[in-house]
Amino acid sequence: MNDLDLLIGEEQVEVALAALAGIGYEMDFQAAAGSERWYADLKRPHDVGAIDIHQSAPPGPAYFYRTSGNILEHSRANFDRPGNSVYTDSDLPGSGTDHS
């Protein structure tokens, strides 16, 4: 699903919600009042996208590509266990490394 993100001031929330309801939009989700990142998702049954109203800038694409820590350490923790084999580029056929 695609959406249109609108950034509005806190004092305009009720006006924006009323205007969108007036053209057929319905509340799909609304964050709790006073939330650090308040937003509301509105939809119409015949539209392929939704409208999201934000009071602060949405997180942006970097939000979806963040890691939950050092990825190399995470990988080592998962692969450096008894019985697991870890391969490097030099282990690939044609790498020029003689494993005989």
matplotlib code that plots the C-alpha trace (Angstrom):
import matplotlib.pyplot as plt

x = [0.0, 1.2, 0.4, 0.7, 2.3, 1.2, 3.0, 0.7, 0.9, -0.7, -3.3, -4.5, -5.2, -8.9, -9.3, -7.4, -9.3, -12.7, -11.7, -10.6, -13.7, -15.7, -14.3, -14.8, -11.7, -12.1, -9.7, -7.7, -5.3, -4.4, -1.5, -2.4, -2.8, 0.5, 2.6, 6.1, 5.5, 1.7, 0.2, -3.0, -3.7, -6.8, -8.2, -11.1, -12.5, -12.1, -8.5, -5.3, -3.4, -3.9, -3.2, -1.0, -1.1, 2.0, 2.8, 6.6, 8.6, 8.1, 11.2, 12.2, 13.8, 16.8, 14.4, 13.9, 17.6, 18.9, 20.6, 20.1, 23.8, 27.1, 26.1, 29.6, 29.4, 25.9, 27.1, 30.0, 27.7, 25.4, 28.1, 31.0, 29.3, 30.5, 29.5, 29.0, 31.3, 32.3, 33.5, 35.4, 36.0, 39.2, 37.2, 35.3, 36.3, 38.6, 39.9, 43.5, 43.7, 44.9, 43.0, 44.6]
y = [0.0, 3.5, 6.5, 10.3, 11.8, 15.2, 17.1, 19.5, 21.6, 20.3, 23.1, 21.9, 18.3, 18.6, 20.8, 18.3, 15.3, 17.0, 18.1, 14.5, 13.0, 15.4, 13.9, 10.3, 9.3, 7.1, 6.6, 3.4, 4.0, 6.9, 7.0, 7.7, 11.4, 12.9, 10.3, 11.4, 10.8, 11.2, 10.3, 9.1, 6.8, 7.5, 5.5, 5.4, 2.1, 2.9, 4.4, 2.3, 4.5, 6.1, 9.5, 9.7, 12.9, 13.5, 16.2, 15.7, 14.5, 10.8, 8.7, 8.4, 5.6, 5.3, 4.0, 0.8, 0.2, 0.5, -2.3, -3.5, -3.3, -4.4, -6.8, -8.5, -9.4, -10.7, -12.9, -14.2, -15.1, -17.1, -18.9, -19.4, -22.3, -25.9, -27.9, -24.8, -24.1, -20.6, -20.1, -17.1, -16.0, -17.9, -21.2, -20.6, -22.7, -20.7, -18.5, -19.7, -21.1, -24.7, -26.7, -30.1]
z = [0.0, -0.7, 1.3, 1.3, 4.4, 5.6, 8.3, 10.2, 13.3, 16.5, 16.4, 13.0, 13.8, 14.3, 11.3, 9.1, 10.4, 9.9, 6.3, 5.4, 6.9, 4.8, 1.7, 2.8, 4.7, 7.8, 10.7, 10.3, 13.2, 15.5, 18.0, 21.6, 22.4, 23.7, 22.0, 21.2, 17.5, 17.1, 13.8, 12.3, 9.3, 7.2, 4.3, 1.9, 0.7, -3.0, -2.9, -3.3, -0.8, 2.6, 4.1, 7.1, 9.3, 11.3, 13.9, 13.5, 10.5, 9.6, 10.2, 6.5, 4.6, 7.0, 9.6, 7.6, 6.9, 10.4, 12.2, 15.7, 16.6, 15.2, 12.4, 12.3, 16.0, 15.5, 12.6, 14.6, 17.5, 15.2, 13.2, 15.6, 17.4, 17.7, 14.6, 12.4, 9.4, 8.4, 4.9, 3.5, -0.1, -0.2, 0.3, -3.0, -6.1, -8.4, -5.6, -6.2, -2.7, -2.5, 0.1, -0.5]

ax = plt.figure().add_subplot(projection="3d")
ax.plot(x, y, z, "-o")
ax.set_aspect("equal")
plt.show()
